């Protein structure tokens, strides 16, 4: 997408946010199924619901301005996803997801 106007930039930035929120929602879903601590799993599920609401809010913004979201990578979220994948792959199939890592990821998002 060529950024020629302030509106183009706005749509681009909102698209990056929407892409990032979608990635976060997927990660939270995956993480909640990996945790051994039910309290952490509940926090992750709650955060995923909040993230889904953020996606809905962004989609409402797109509709309000008559724009279609683009698939725009979000570098910060991609780095977070890579860190999660590296952590999850440390022991092959991760059976336990520690409370500290869950707290750290929630604090980052």
C-alpha positions as MATLAB code, in Angstrom:
seq = 'XXXXXXXXXXXXXXXXXXXXXXXXXXXXXXXXXXXXXXXXXXXXXXXXXXXXXXXXXXXXXXXXXXXXXXXXXXXXXXXXXXXXXXXXXXXXXXXXXXXXXXXXXXXXX';
ca = [
       0.000    0.000    0.000;
       1.433    3.333   -1.053;
       1.189    5.951    1.681;
       0.320    9.211   -0.053;
      -2.131   10.871    2.313;
      -2.644   11.138    6.062;
      -5.636    8.817    5.623;
      -3.395    6.202    3.955;
      -1.045    6.380    6.928;
      -3.959    6.126    9.360;
      -5.344    3.030    7.615;
      -1.844    1.527    7.470;
      -1.243    2.068   11.196;
      -4.701    0.784   12.151;
      -4.087   -2.257    9.949;
      -0.816   -2.950   11.761;
      -2.661   -2.729   15.077;
      -5.364   -5.091   13.848;
      -2.785   -7.590   12.599;
      -0.958   -7.388   15.914;
      -4.128   -7.913   17.931;
      -5.023  -10.963   15.821;
      -1.573  -12.473   16.415;
      -1.877  -11.790   20.138;
      -5.316  -13.434   20.243;
      -3.888  -16.563   18.595;
      -0.941  -16.629   20.988;
      -3.168  -16.210   24.034;
      -5.354  -19.084   22.871;
      -2.310  -21.293   22.420;
      -0.787  -20.254   25.746;
      -3.981  -20.851   27.717;
      -3.938  -24.462   26.561;
      -0.332  -24.920   27.660;
      -0.396  -23.652   31.224;
      -0.456  -25.933   34.218;
      -1.715  -23.225   36.564;
      -5.471  -22.723   36.138;
      -5.282  -19.152   37.485;
      -2.793  -18.221   34.767;
      -4.958  -19.997   32.170;
      -7.959  -17.943   33.331;
      -5.943  -14.726   33.070;
      -4.857  -15.649   29.552;
      -8.423  -16.455   28.488;
      -9.655  -13.175   29.966;
      -6.926  -11.275   28.161;
      -7.873  -13.045   24.931;
     -11.480  -11.850   25.333;
     -10.222   -8.292   25.807;
      -8.052   -8.684   22.725;
     -11.022   -9.904   20.671;
     -12.887   -6.781   21.769;
      -9.959   -4.634   20.605;
     -10.175   -6.334   17.201;
     -13.910   -5.609   17.055;
     -13.249   -1.962   17.981;
     -10.679   -1.623   15.205;
     -13.031   -3.242   12.686;
     -15.705   -0.742   13.696;
     -13.212    2.066   12.995;
     -12.489    0.640    9.548;
     -16.211    0.501    8.769;
     -16.695    4.060   10.026;
     -14.146    5.423    7.547;
     -15.090    3.062    4.724;
     -11.715    1.318    4.660;
     -10.622   -2.304    4.471;
      -7.856   -3.491    6.785;
      -4.660   -4.565    5.069;
      -2.346   -7.328    6.221;
       0.442   -5.175    7.683;
       3.144   -6.846    9.780;
       3.634   -5.499   13.283;
       7.346   -5.875   14.099;
       6.930   -5.671   17.878;
       4.289   -8.393   17.951;
       6.232  -10.580   15.539;
       9.228  -10.362   17.897;
       6.999  -11.344   20.804;
       5.604  -14.280   18.819;
       9.137  -15.416   17.966;
      10.149  -15.229   21.628;
       7.094  -17.289   22.588;
       7.832  -19.916   19.930;
      11.448  -20.175   21.053;
      10.372  -20.580   24.661;
       7.686  -23.128   23.773;
      10.174  -25.119   21.678;
      12.890  -25.348   24.320;
      11.868  -28.809   25.452;
      10.240  -30.068   22.298;
       6.567  -30.195   23.224;
       6.080  -27.901   26.155;
       3.932  -29.463   28.854;
       4.217  -26.697   31.433;
       4.106  -23.011   30.889;
       5.502  -21.265   33.945;
       3.693  -18.590   35.862;
       6.625  -16.218   35.384;
       6.601  -16.507   31.581;
       2.834  -16.038   31.501;
       3.115  -12.943   33.700;
       5.949  -11.608   31.558;
       4.030  -12.071   28.315;
       0.889  -10.470   29.743;
       2.913   -7.496   30.944;
       4.425   -7.064   27.469;
       1.142   -7.046   25.597;
];
